[in-house]
Amino acid sequence: MKFKDRNLRAIAEMVIGDSQYFPYRSSSYITQFFEECDLDFVHDGSTRWSWTVERLSELLQEPQPIANALPECFVHVLRILMQKSDAEEDDPDRSLALEKLNKPLSREGYEAFYGEDDVLYIRHIGTKTISTAPNPHRPFTPKEVKKREQLIDYLDKCSEDELIEEVLLPLFRQLGYHRITAAGHKDKALEYGKDIWMKFILPTQHVLYFGLQAKKGKLDSSGITKSGNTNVAEIHNQVMMMLGHEIFDPEIGKRVLVDHAFIVAGGEITKAARNWLGNMLDASKRSQILFMDREDMLNLYVVTNLPLPKGVISEAPAAEDNELPF
């Protein structure tokens, strides 16, 4: 990957502190900064901005983790650069520094933003792919815990359509999937076992196609299914149709088979249900099945900094005015 010269110089000037809202760094402090980034770059006494541009250019040449994402070490440098503890007096929340950083990044098709954990993230503007995807298994901040609880309440009361439209579609877009289409959900005759189809482009530019079957409640394998739950036997035929039916990709003008099938539940997917479905499928089809239950969905939704669905935050009812008008 290569940035335009003026954009790379602008970022380099932020690193060395020749740009407003960033602390000034002399030669030894530039070396110290890169040590903090876990890099063994040592400033050689040459022109500060020119030397820093060369180092940043080297980091951009490293492999991309996924398509439309910046190399991990380059992103890490930007995160250390934008730590809120380094805020200047005239920019206590680093909003002005963030605005300045986004000028060169936006010219390259990226934007930086702070997550709810106050960590900097970089997102590709066109595809919304986040460079170095957040870890869904890390500890959550109190604000993220509250957001997670609000989303749990929403999943308890939302319909299956709302689960798809308000939660799953935004989530998979944020995770870097492309051409996400709610396939036939309004016309069940055209669904062929899947609620959504989408594709994911690998760094090698190979394309994988995914079908997704979503169920609102718990997915179990009990003989008698409680109201609101779904028996795994009910989706067995849908999975078989999903894997065997071709979809039309208008971007290439061809019909293609689904490579993997996502089974997503708004509740728990029991171990017995997973095992039952695995035993019903042959080895090749078994490897094509991916499960996502409520816990997976909640964790991914929170750490990717998606806004809550519209129906989550309800306005507090207005207090009744019981006073007499005189």
BALOBA-1460 file (C-alpha; in Angstrom, 3 decimals):
// residues 326
<rec num="1" residu="m" x="0.000" y="0.000" z="0.000"/>
<rec num="2" residu="k" x="1.192" y="3.515" z="-0.791"/>
<rec num="3" residu="f" x="-0.052" y="6.925" z="0.388"/>
<rec num="4" residu="k" x="0.406" y="10.128" z="-1.589"/>
<rec num="5" residu="d" x="3.522" y="12.066" z="-0.549"/>
<rec num="6" residu="r" x="1.659" y="15.068" z="0.902"/>
<rec num="7" residu="n" x="-0.612" y="12.844" z="2.981"/>
<rec num="8" residu="l" x="2.270" y="10.838" z="4.398"/>
<rec num="9" residu="r" x="4.194" y="14.032" z="5.196"/>
<rec num="10" residu="a" x="1.147" y="15.469" z="6.995"/>
<rec num="11" residu="i" x="0.969" y="12.386" z="9.236"/>
<rec num="12" residu="a" x="4.744" y="12.458" z="9.783"/>
<rec num="13" residu="e" x="4.523" y="16.086" z="10.946"/>
<rec num="14" residu="m" x="1.925" y="15.006" z="13.509"/>
<rec num="15" residu="v" x="4.262" y="12.291" z="14.778"/>
<rec num="16" residu="i" x="7.166" y="14.706" z="15.247"/>
<rec num="17" residu="g" x="4.964" y="17.494" z="16.610"/>
<rec num="18" residu="d" x="5.412" y="20.011" z="13.800"/>
<rec num="19" residu="s" x="1.621" y="20.104" z="13.519"/>
<rec num="20" residu="q" x="-0.753" y="21.928" z="15.859"/>
<rec num="21" residu="y" x="-2.413" y="19.890" z="18.643"/>
<rec num="22" residu="f" x="0.467" y="17.358" z="18.726"/>
<rec num="23" residu="p" x="3.385" y="17.422" z="21.227"/>
<rec num="24" residu="y" x="6.766" y="18.414" z="19.800"/>
<rec num="25" residu="r" x="9.314" y="15.580" z="19.591"/>
<rec num="26" residu="s" x="13.039" y="16.091" z="19.134"/>
<rec num="27" residu="s" x="15.313" y="13.356" z="17.771"/>
<rec num="28" residu="s" x="15.512" y="11.281" z="20.962"/>
<rec num="29" residu="y" x="11.779" y="11.618" z="21.629"/>
<rec num="30" residu="i" x="10.967" y="10.436" z="18.091"/>
<rec num="31" residu="t" x="12.966" y="7.278" z="18.832"/>
<rec num="32" residu="q" x="11.154" y="6.986" z="22.157"/>
<rec num="33" residu="f" x="7.797" y="7.311" z="20.407"/>
<rec num="34" residu="f" x="8.533" y="4.421" z="18.039"/>
<rec num="35" residu="e" x="9.813" y="2.347" z="20.978"/>
<rec num="36" residu="e" x="6.402" y="2.889" z="22.569"/>
<rec num="37" residu="c" x="4.917" y="1.556" z="19.316"/>
<rec num="38" residu="d" x="7.051" y="-1.621" z="19.762"/>
<rec num="39" residu="l" x="9.214" y="-0.699" z="16.765"/>
<rec num="40" residu="d" x="13.028" y="-0.618" z="16.722"/>
<rec num="41" residu="f" x="13.351" y="2.587" z="14.663"/>
<rec num="42" residu="v" x="16.171" y="4.870" z="15.864"/>
<rec num="43" residu="h" x="16.334" y="8.408" z="14.508"/>
<rec num="44" residu="d" x="19.689" y="8.982" z="12.800"/>
<rec num="45" residu="g" x="19.823" y="12.781" z="13.178"/>
<rec num="46" residu="s" x="18.622" y="13.482" z="9.628"/>
<rec num="47" residu="t" x="15.709" y="15.793" z="8.770"/>
<rec num="48" residu="r" x="12.981" y="14.751" z="11.192"/>
<rec num="49" residu="w" x="9.966" y="14.818" z="8.894"/>
<rec num="50" residu="s" x="11.772" y="13.158" z="5.980"/>
<rec num="51" residu="w" x="13.097" y="10.322" z="8.154"/>
<rec num="52" residu="t" x="9.631" y="9.781" z="9.692"/>
<rec num="53" residu="v" x="7.994" y="9.693" z="6.251"/>
<rec num="54" residu="e" x="10.396" y="6.886" z="5.261"/>
<rec num="55" residu="r" x="9.528" y="4.866" z="8.372"/>
<rec num="56" residu="l" x="5.777" y="5.291" z="7.855"/>
<rec num="57" residu="s" x="6.180" y="4.315" z="4.209"/>
<rec num="58" residu="e" x="7.941" y="1.119" z="5.322"/>
<rec num="59" residu="l" x="5.036" y="0.261" z="7.623"/>
<rec num="60" residu="l" x="2.537" y="0.773" z="4.797"/>
<rec num="61" residu="q" x="4.426" y="-1.817" z="2.724"/>
<rec num="62" residu="e" x="3.603" y="-4.546" z="5.246"/>
<rec num="63" residu="p" x="0.803" y="-7.037" z="4.388"/>
<rec num="64" residu="q" x="-2.812" y="-5.975" z="4.839"/>
<rec num="65" residu="p" x="-4.743" y="-8.212" z="7.295"/>
<rec num="66" residu="i" x="-7.840" y="-8.078" z="5.079"/>
<rec num="67" residu="a" x="-8.904" y="-6.214" z="1.952"/>
<rec num="68" residu="n" x="-9.408" y="-2.429" z="2.385"/>
<rec num="69" residu="a" x="-7.603" y="-2.453" z="5.748"/>
<rec num="70" residu="l" x="-4.375" y="-0.707" z="6.688"/>
<rec num="71" residu="p" x="-1.371" y="-2.767" z="7.886"/>
<rec num="72" residu="e" x="-1.508" y="-3.520" z="11.613"/>
<rec num="73" residu="c" x="1.761" y="-1.786" z="12.596"/>
<rec num="74" residu="f" x="0.743" y="1.416" z="10.777"/>
<rec num="75" residu="v" x="-2.603" y="1.434" z="12.615"/>
<rec num="76" residu="h" x="-0.810" y="0.821" z="15.922"/>
<rec num="77" residu="v" x="1.388" y="3.893" z="15.325"/>
<rec num="78" residu="l" x="-1.722" y="6.026" z="14.748"/>
<rec num="79" residu="r" x="-3.299" y="4.659" z="17.932"/>
<rec num="80" residu="i" x="-0.247" y="5.570" z="20.022"/>
<rec num="81" residu="l" x="-0.124" y="8.961" z="18.290"/>
<rec num="82" residu="m" x="-3.754" y="9.662" z="19.200"/>
<rec num="83" residu="q" x="-3.773" y="8.478" z="22.791"/>
<rec num="84" residu="k" x="-6.009" y="10.799" z="24.787"/>
<rec num="85" residu="s" x="-3.414" y="11.000" z="27.576"/>
<rec num="86" residu="d" x="-1.213" y="13.038" z="25.181"/>
<rec num="87" residu="a" x="-3.856" y="15.750" z="24.707"/>
<rec num="88" residu="e" x="-2.692" y="19.354" z="24.483"/>
<rec num="89" residu="e" x="-4.227" y="22.087" z="26.677"/>
<rec num="90" residu="d" x="-6.068" y="23.654" z="23.735"/>
<rec num="91" residu="d" x="-7.532" y="20.275" z="22.688"/>
<rec num="92" residu="p" x="-8.400" y="18.309" z="25.867"/>
<rec num="93" residu="d" x="-10.577" y="15.666" z="24.165"/>
<rec num="94" residu="r" x="-8.312" y="15.420" z="21.059"/>
<rec num="95" residu="s" x="-11.233" y="16.221" z="18.750"/>
<rec num="96" residu="l" x="-9.177" y="18.858" z="16.917"/>
<rec num="97" residu="a" x="-6.235" y="16.462" z="16.559"/>
<rec num="98" residu="l" x="-8.626" y="13.823" z="15.213"/>
<rec num="99" residu="e" x="-10.012" y="16.301" z="12.694"/>
<rec num="100" residu="k" x="-6.476" y="17.101" z="11.571"/>
<rec num="101" residu="l" x="-5.542" y="13.415" z="11.198"/>
<rec num="102" residu="n" x="-8.666" y="12.718" z="9.173"/>
<rec num="103" residu="k" x="-7.729" y="15.259" z="6.488"/>
<rec num="104" residu="p" x="-4.863" y="13.184" z="4.997"/>
<rec num="105" residu="l" x="-6.591" y="9.886" z="5.818"/>
<rec num="106" residu="s" x="-9.804" y="10.883" z="4.027"/>
<rec num="107" residu="r" x="-7.823" y="11.705" z="0.883"/>
<rec num="108" residu="e" x="-6.690" y="8.073" z="0.951"/>
<rec num="109" residu="g" x="-10.215" y="6.750" z="1.539"/>
<rec num="110" residu="y" x="-10.021" y="6.190" z="5.322"/>
<rec num="111" residu="e" x="-11.355" y="7.834" z="8.467"/>
<rec num="112" residu="a" x="-10.274" y="7.616" z="12.100"/>
<rec num="113" residu="f" x="-12.667" y="7.592" z="15.051"/>
<rec num="114" residu="y" x="-12.628" y="6.885" z="18.773"/>
<rec num="115" residu="g" x="-14.547" y="3.853" z="19.999"/>
<rec num="116" residu="e" x="-16.451" y="3.709" z="23.255"/>
<rec num="117" residu="d" x="-13.260" y="2.303" z="24.815"/>
<rec num="118" residu="d" x="-11.460" y="5.573" z="23.863"/>
<rec num="119" residu="v" x="-9.187" y="3.640" z="21.484"/>
<rec num="120" residu="l" x="-8.598" y="4.936" z="17.947"/>
<rec num="121" residu="y" x="-9.948" y="2.855" z="15.056"/>
<rec num="122" residu="i" x="-9.457" y="3.318" z="11.309"/>
<rec num="123" residu="r" x="-12.316" y="2.599" z="8.915"/>
<rec num="124" residu="h" x="-12.355" y="2.372" z="5.123"/>
<rec num="125" residu="i" x="-14.894" y="4.960" z="3.967"/>
<rec num="126" residu="g" x="-16.215" y="2.994" z="1.002"/>
<rec num="127" residu="t" x="-16.661" y="-0.466" z="2.527"/>
<rec num="128" residu="k" x="-16.744" y="0.458" z="6.270"/>
<rec num="129" residu="t" x="-14.065" y="-2.191" z="6.870"/>
<rec num="130" residu="i" x="-12.252" y="-1.560" z="10.153"/>
<rec num="131" residu="s" x="-8.483" y="-1.967" z="10.072"/>
<rec num="132" residu="t" x="-7.433" y="-4.500" z="12.712"/>
<rec num="133" residu="a" x="-10.906" y="-5.611" z="13.727"/>
<rec num="134" residu="p" x="-11.703" y="-5.101" z="17.439"/>
<rec num="135" residu="n" x="-11.446" y="-8.123" z="19.757"/>
<rec num="136" residu="p" x="-14.927" y="-9.317" z="20.858"/>
<rec num="137" residu="h" x="-13.402" y="-11.251" z="23.789"/>
<rec num="138" residu="r" x="-11.759" y="-8.305" z="25.544"/>
<rec num="139" residu="p" x="-13.187" y="-6.856" z="28.788"/>
<rec num="140" residu="f" x="-15.926" y="-4.286" z="28.189"/>
<rec num="141" residu="t" x="-16.034" y="-0.759" z="29.558"/>
<rec num="142" residu="p" x="-19.010" y="0.222" z="31.797"/>
<rec num="143" residu="k" x="-20.508" y="2.137" z="28.874"/>
<rec num="144" residu="e" x="-20.185" y="-0.908" z="26.621"/>
<rec num="145" residu="v" x="-21.767" y="-3.135" z="29.289"/>
<rec num="146" residu="k" x="-24.765" y="-0.790" z="29.410"/>
<rec num="147" residu="k" x="-25.006" y="-0.838" z="25.607"/>
<rec num="148" residu="r" x="-24.899" y="-4.634" z="25.671"/>
<rec num="149" residu="e" x="-27.739" y="-4.762" z="28.214"/>
<rec num="150" residu="q" x="-29.856" y="-2.435" z="26.065"/>
<rec num="151" residu="l" x="-29.266" y="-4.668" z="23.057"/>
<rec num="152" residu="i" x="-30.292" y="-7.753" z="25.074"/>
<rec num="153" residu="d" x="-33.613" y="-6.073" z="25.912"/>
<rec num="154" residu="y" x="-34.092" y="-5.283" z="22.223"/>
<rec num="155" residu="l" x="-33.388" y="-8.886" z="21.130"/>
<rec num="156" residu="d" x="-35.964" y="-10.134" z="23.655"/>
<rec num="157" residu="k" x="-38.768" y="-8.102" z="22.072"/>
<rec num="158" residu="c" x="-37.803" y="-7.604" z="18.409"/>
<rec num="159" residu="s" x="-39.296" y="-9.586" z="15.528"/>
<rec num="160" residu="e" x="-37.301" y="-11.808" z="13.200"/>
<rec num="161" residu="d" x="-37.484" y="-9.150" z="10.483"/>
<rec num="162" residu="e" x="-36.152" y="-6.524" z="12.899"/>
<rec num="163" residu="l" x="-33.332" y="-8.880" z="13.952"/>
<rec num="164" residu="i" x="-32.284" y="-9.123" z="10.310"/>
<rec num="165" residu="e" x="-32.806" y="-5.518" z="9.226"/>
<rec num="166" residu="e" x="-31.703" y="-3.640" z="12.362"/>
<rec num="167" residu="v" x="-28.988" y="-5.901" z="13.802"/>
<rec num="168" residu="l" x="-27.540" y="-8.416" z="11.340"/>
<rec num="169" residu="l" x="-27.364" y="-6.302" z="8.169"/>
<rec num="170" residu="p" x="-25.499" y="-3.378" z="9.852"/>
<rec num="171" residu="l" x="-23.254" y="-5.820" z="11.742"/>
<rec num="172" residu="f" x="-22.068" y="-7.738" z="8.696"/>
<rec num="173" residu="r" x="-21.576" y="-4.528" z="6.715"/>
<rec num="174" residu="q" x="-19.359" y="-3.234" z="9.526"/>
<rec num="175" residu="l" x="-17.399" y="-6.505" z="9.534"/>
<rec num="176" residu="g" x="-16.411" y="-6.004" z="5.905"/>
<rec num="177" residu="y" x="-18.895" y="-8.210" z="4.014"/>
<rec num="178" residu="h" x="-20.102" y="-6.988" z="0.617"/>
<rec num="179" residu="r" x="-23.282" y="-7.084" z="-1.443"/>
<rec num="180" residu="i" x="-25.351" y="-7.944" z="1.633"/>
<rec num="181" residu="t" x="-28.859" y="-8.721" z="0.441"/>
<rec num="182" residu="a" x="-31.932" y="-9.754" z="2.427"/>
<rec num="183" residu="a" x="-32.757" y="-12.523" z="-0.030"/>
<rec num="184" residu="g" x="-36.459" y="-13.160" z="-0.453"/>
<rec num="185" residu="h" x="-37.440" y="-12.353" z="3.114"/>
<rec num="186" residu="k" x="-40.530" y="-10.552" z="1.853"/>
<rec num="187" residu="d" x="-41.176" y="-13.194" z="-0.794"/>
<rec num="188" residu="k" x="-40.659" y="-16.593" z="0.835"/>
<rec num="189" residu="a" x="-40.966" y="-18.339" z="-2.530"/>
<rec num="190" residu="l" x="-37.596" y="-16.886" z="-3.544"/>
<rec num="191" residu="e" x="-35.770" y="-17.482" z="-0.265"/>
<rec num="192" residu="y" x="-34.450" y="-21.032" z="-0.874"/>
<rec num="193" residu="g" x="-33.439" y="-21.520" z="2.756"/>
<rec num="194" residu="k" x="-31.597" y="-18.254" z="3.315"/>
<rec num="195" residu="d" x="-32.646" y="-14.901" z="4.755"/>
<rec num="196" residu="i" x="-29.446" y="-13.121" z="3.639"/>
<rec num="197" residu="w" x="-26.690" y="-13.716" z="1.129"/>
<rec num="198" residu="m" x="-23.409" y="-11.826" z="1.039"/>
<rec num="199" residu="k" x="-19.803" y="-12.152" z="-0.015"/>
<rec num="200" residu="f" x="-16.395" y="-11.574" z="1.530"/>
<rec num="201" residu="i" x="-13.303" y="-10.608" z="-0.467"/>
<rec num="202" residu="l" x="-10.041" y="-12.166" z="0.729"/>
<rec num="203" residu="p" x="-6.728" y="-10.249" z="0.539"/>
<rec num="204" residu="t" x="-5.893" y="-12.453" z="-2.473"/>
<rec num="205" residu="q" x="-9.058" y="-11.022" z="-4.147"/>
<rec num="206" residu="h" x="-10.720" y="-14.433" z="-4.097"/>
<rec num="207" residu="v" x="-14.412" y="-14.204" z="-3.175"/>
<rec num="208" residu="l" x="-16.323" y="-16.368" z="-0.679"/>
<rec num="209" residu="y" x="-20.143" y="-16.426" z="-0.727"/>
<rec num="210" residu="f" x="-22.239" y="-16.810" z="2.420"/>
<rec num="211" residu="g" x="-25.886" y="-17.605" z="3.003"/>
<rec num="212" residu="l" x="-27.502" y="-16.825" z="6.350"/>
<rec num="213" residu="q" x="-30.532" y="-18.305" z="8.092"/>
<rec num="214" residu="a" x="-31.698" y="-16.261" z="11.092"/>
<rec num="215" residu="k" x="-33.989" y="-17.362" z="13.902"/>
<rec num="216" residu="k" x="-35.206" y="-15.028" z="16.616"/>
<rec num="217" residu="g" x="-35.197" y="-17.343" z="19.630"/>
<rec num="218" residu="k" x="-33.270" y="-20.267" z="21.066"/>
<rec num="219" residu="l" x="-32.187" y="-23.068" z="18.749"/>
<rec num="220" residu="d" x="-32.508" y="-26.468" z="20.422"/>
<rec num="221" residu="s" x="-32.975" y="-30.158" z="19.610"/>
<rec num="222" residu="s" x="-35.685" y="-31.126" z="22.076"/>
<rec num="223" residu="g" x="-38.579" y="-33.258" z="20.926"/>
<rec num="224" residu="i" x="-41.106" y="-30.646" z="22.031"/>
<rec num="225" residu="t" x="-40.154" y="-27.082" z="21.132"/>
<rec num="226" residu="k" x="-41.295" y="-24.317" z="23.458"/>
<rec num="227" residu="s" x="-42.959" y="-21.210" z="22.116"/>
<rec num="228" residu="g" x="-40.391" y="-18.745" z="20.780"/>
<rec num="229" residu="n" x="-37.738" y="-21.430" z="20.275"/>
<rec num="230" residu="t" x="-36.818" y="-23.225" z="17.056"/>
<rec num="231" residu="n" x="-35.994" y="-26.901" z="16.675"/>
<rec num="232" residu="v" x="-32.809" y="-27.515" z="14.714"/>
<rec num="233" residu="a" x="-34.675" y="-30.060" z="12.595"/>
<rec num="234" residu="e" x="-36.718" y="-27.170" z="11.183"/>
<rec num="235" residu="i" x="-33.634" y="-25.560" z="9.643"/>
<rec num="236" residu="h" x="-31.989" y="-28.764" z="8.378"/>
<rec num="237" residu="n" x="-33.846" y="-28.634" z="5.059"/>
<rec num="238" residu="q" x="-33.248" y="-24.878" z="4.819"/>
<rec num="239" residu="v" x="-29.501" y="-25.400" z="5.225"/>
<rec num="240" residu="m" x="-29.510" y="-28.079" z="2.531"/>
<rec num="241" residu="m" x="-31.364" y="-25.743" z="0.153"/>
<rec num="242" residu="m" x="-29.009" y="-22.897" z="1.015"/>
<rec num="243" residu="l" x="-25.900" y="-24.920" z="0.165"/>
<rec num="244" residu="g" x="-27.386" y="-26.446" z="-2.987"/>
<rec num="245" residu="h" x="-29.088" y="-23.437" z="-4.566"/>
<rec num="246" residu="e" x="-27.206" y="-20.979" z="-6.769"/>
<rec num="247" residu="i" x="-27.388" y="-17.221" z="-6.254"/>
<rec num="248" residu="f" x="-26.925" y="-14.589" z="-8.922"/>
<rec num="249" residu="d" x="-24.118" y="-12.082" z="-8.363"/>
<rec num="250" residu="p" x="-24.890" y="-9.037" z="-10.546"/>
<rec num="251" residu="e" x="-21.348" y="-7.671" z="-10.119"/>
<rec num="252" residu="i" x="-19.882" y="-10.553" z="-12.139"/>
<rec num="253" residu="g" x="-23.032" y="-11.522" z="-14.055"/>
<rec num="254" residu="k" x="-22.848" y="-15.178" z="-12.996"/>
<rec num="255" residu="r" x="-24.672" y="-17.651" z="-10.792"/>
<rec num="256" residu="v" x="-22.566" y="-19.030" z="-7.937"/>
<rec num="257" residu="l" x="-22.971" y="-21.532" z="-5.106"/>
<rec num="258" residu="v" x="-22.837" y="-20.528" z="-1.457"/>
<rec num="259" residu="d" x="-19.493" y="-21.476" z="0.120"/>
<rec num="260" residu="h" x="-20.625" y="-21.299" z="3.750"/>
<rec num="261" residu="a" x="-23.938" y="-21.189" z="5.624"/>
<rec num="262" residu="f" x="-24.371" y="-19.016" z="8.717"/>
<rec num="263" residu="i" x="-26.969" y="-20.181" z="11.236"/>
<rec num="264" residu="v" x="-27.743" y="-17.218" z="13.480"/>
<rec num="265" residu="a" x="-29.981" y="-17.278" z="16.541"/>
<rec num="266" residu="g" x="-31.184" y="-14.344" z="18.614"/>
<rec num="267" residu="g" x="-31.026" y="-16.724" z="21.591"/>
<rec num="268" residu="e" x="-28.782" y="-19.642" z="22.533"/>
<rec num="269" residu="i" x="-27.747" y="-22.382" z="20.101"/>
<rec num="270" residu="t" x="-27.470" y="-25.428" z="22.337"/>
<rec num="271" residu="k" x="-24.580" y="-27.862" z="22.051"/>
<rec num="272" residu="a" x="-27.058" y="-30.656" z="21.380"/>
<rec num="273" residu="a" x="-28.498" y="-28.702" z="18.434"/>
<rec num="274" residu="r" x="-25.031" y="-28.163" z="16.951"/>
<rec num="275" residu="n" x="-24.179" y="-31.857" z="17.349"/>
<rec num="276" residu="w" x="-27.509" y="-33.004" z="15.884"/>
<rec num="277" residu="l" x="-27.067" y="-30.920" z="12.760"/>
<rec num="278" residu="g" x="-23.441" y="-32.029" z="12.453"/>
<rec num="279" residu="n" x="-24.492" y="-35.680" z="12.551"/>
<rec num="280" residu="m" x="-27.143" y="-35.103" z="9.878"/>
<rec num="281" residu="l" x="-24.653" y="-33.611" z="7.402"/>
<rec num="282" residu="d" x="-21.792" y="-35.310" z="5.603"/>
<rec num="283" residu="a" x="-18.198" y="-34.228" z="6.289"/>
<rec num="284" residu="s" x="-17.987" y="-31.773" z="3.391"/>
<rec num="285" residu="k" x="-21.226" y="-29.957" z="4.232"/>
<rec num="286" residu="r" x="-20.441" y="-29.996" z="7.958"/>
<rec num="287" residu="s" x="-17.349" y="-27.879" z="7.320"/>
<rec num="288" residu="q" x="-19.515" y="-25.291" z="5.550"/>
<rec num="289" residu="i" x="-21.707" y="-24.557" z="8.588"/>
<rec num="290" residu="l" x="-20.953" y="-21.547" z="10.828"/>
<rec num="291" residu="f" x="-22.913" y="-20.836" z="14.020"/>
<rec num="292" residu="m" x="-23.557" y="-17.458" z="15.644"/>
<rec num="293" residu="d" x="-25.699" y="-17.229" z="18.769"/>
<rec num="294" residu="r" x="-26.766" y="-14.319" z="20.958"/>
<rec num="295" residu="e" x="-23.441" y="-14.044" z="22.828"/>
<rec num="296" residu="d" x="-21.426" y="-13.862" z="19.599"/>
<rec num="297" residu="m" x="-23.808" y="-11.289" z="18.149"/>
<rec num="298" residu="l" x="-23.799" y="-9.087" z="21.260"/>
<rec num="299" residu="n" x="-20.005" y="-9.073" z="21.608"/>
<rec num="300" residu="l" x="-19.376" y="-8.278" z="17.935"/>
<rec num="301" residu="y" x="-22.051" y="-5.575" z="17.875"/>
<rec num="302" residu="v" x="-20.586" y="-3.788" z="20.907"/>
<rec num="303" residu="v" x="-16.885" y="-3.859" z="19.957"/>
<rec num="304" residu="t" x="-17.512" y="-2.699" z="16.370"/>
<rec num="305" residu="n" x="-19.038" y="0.537" z="17.731"/>
<rec num="306" residu="l" x="-22.321" y="0.229" z="15.866"/>
<rec num="307" residu="p" x="-25.126" y="2.546" z="16.953"/>
<rec num="308" residu="l" x="-27.996" y="0.825" z="18.727"/>
<rec num="309" residu="p" x="-31.089" y="-0.038" z="16.647"/>
<rec num="310" residu="k" x="-33.800" y="2.601" z="16.463"/>
<rec num="311" residu="g" x="-36.169" y="0.735" z="18.762"/>
<rec num="312" residu="v" x="-33.707" y="0.421" z="21.647"/>
<rec num="313" residu="i" x="-33.793" y="3.871" z="23.208"/>
<rec num="314" residu="s" x="-37.345" y="4.939" z="23.933"/>
<rec num="315" residu="e" x="-38.144" y="8.425" z="25.030"/>
<rec num="316" residu="a" x="-39.087" y="8.811" z="28.656"/>
<rec num="317" residu="p" x="-42.824" y="9.507" z="29.018"/>
<rec num="318" residu="a" x="-43.575" y="13.157" z="29.676"/>
<rec num="319" residu="a" x="-44.499" y="13.900" z="33.260"/>
<rec num="320" residu="e" x="-48.183" y="14.602" z="33.708"/>
<rec num="321" residu="d" x="-49.026" y="18.110" z="34.753"/>
<rec num="322" residu="n" x="-51.396" y="17.646" z="37.702"/>
<rec num="323" residu="e" x="-51.336" y="21.287" z="38.780"/>
<rec num="324" residu="l" x="-54.478" y="23.286" z="38.403"/>
<rec num="325" residu="p" x="-54.329" y="26.132" z="35.844"/>
<rec num="326" residu="f" x="-55.002" y="28.720" z="38.579"/>
